[in-house]
Amino acid sequence: ADPSVADDQGLTALHYAAIDGNMKLARTLLEHGPAGLVFCEAPGGETSLWIACARGHLNVAKMLIEAGQEALLRKTSNDGCSCLYIACQTGHLEVAEALIKTGGKALLLKKTQDGHSCLHASCA
């Protein structure tokens, strides 16, 4: 089966690995799955990295950052919410720090479609 094919909810196997924080599955999918799997988006524009950040799965997030580099870090959900924004909004400080240290510094000032930045998310 093609791991980049989404289910009826629009999620791939890598999205589910990010949801569950399943390092072993994420690693297997990244090593043996199709090129570009890390960039697949859910219907709301969420990548597997975005989901791992929202759930606070630091090790999965680090693995996904390594696989997708800056191009993945820069992707946002359909409403303009970055992976750093969602990590701040959900209170996952370690994840936010890892994102900043691995090239996500520019995301600190990036705003959502509503005009909110990571600072807004952290204080909400």
N, C-alpha and C positions, 0 to 999 in steps of 0.2 A: 504494500500500500504506500501511496505517496504521502509523506508526513507534512507536505505543504498544503494538502487539501484540507479545507476547513469543514467543520461539522455544521449541523443545522443552526448553531448559535454563532457561527462565523469564527470559531476558534480552531487553531491548529494544535497538534500534539505539543509543540513548544510552548504555546500559550498555557496549556494545562500543566506542563512542567514548571512554568513560572508561578502559576497559581498555587501549586502545592509545595513549591520550594524544592523540587526533586532534582538534585544535582546530577545524579546518575543518568536519568532520562534526558535531561538537557544536554549533557555532554555527549551522549550517544547520538542524539538528533543533530547536534552541531557537527560532529565528526563524520556521520554517515548520511545525513540528510542532504537535500539539494542545496546548491548555492543560493543564497538569498533568503533562506528560511528565517533567519534572524530578523529580516525586515518585514515579514508578513504582518499585516494589521488586522485587528478585530474590526467589526462594523463601525465602532466609534473611533477608529484610528489608533487604537492602543496596540503597541508592539509588545512582545514578550518581556522586553526590558521594562517598559512602562508598568506592566502588571507586577513584575518582580519587585519593583520599587514601591508600588502601592501596597504590596503585601509585606514589605520589610524583609525580603529574602536576599540578604546581602551577598552571600556566596554565589547564588544564581545570577544576581545582577552583575557582579564582577565578571563572571564567565561570559555573559552576554555582551558586556561592554568590550571585552577583549575580542570577541568575535565580530562585532559590528562597528567598533571604533567610533570616531567622531560623527560619522554619517548617521549612526543609530542614536547617538546621544542627542543629536539635533532634531530628531523626529518628534512631533507632537501629536496629541490626540486631535480629533476633529475640532474641538473647541479651543485649540491652541495651548493645551496643558502639556508641559514638558515632563520628562521623567523626574527631573529635579523638583519641579513644582509639586507633583503628586507625593514624592517622598517627604517634602516639607509639610504638606497639608495633612498627611497621615501620621506625622510625628516620628518618622524613621530617620533619626539623625545620622546613624552610622552609614546608611545608604546614601544620604545627601552628601556626607563628607567624601565618600568614595567617588561619587559622581563628579564632584568639584575637583578632586585630586586627579582624576583621569581624563580631564579635558572638558568638563562641564562648567567651567568657570563662567563662560559667556551666558550660560542659562540663568545665572543669578538675576540679570536685569531683563530677561525675556518676559514679555507679558502675554497673558491669555487673551482671548478675544474680548473678554470683559474688562481688560486693562489691569489685571492683577499680576503681581510679581511673586516670586518665592517669599519675599518678606511678608506680603499680605497673607500668604498661605500659612506661614509659620506662626503668625500672630492670631489667626482665626480660631 
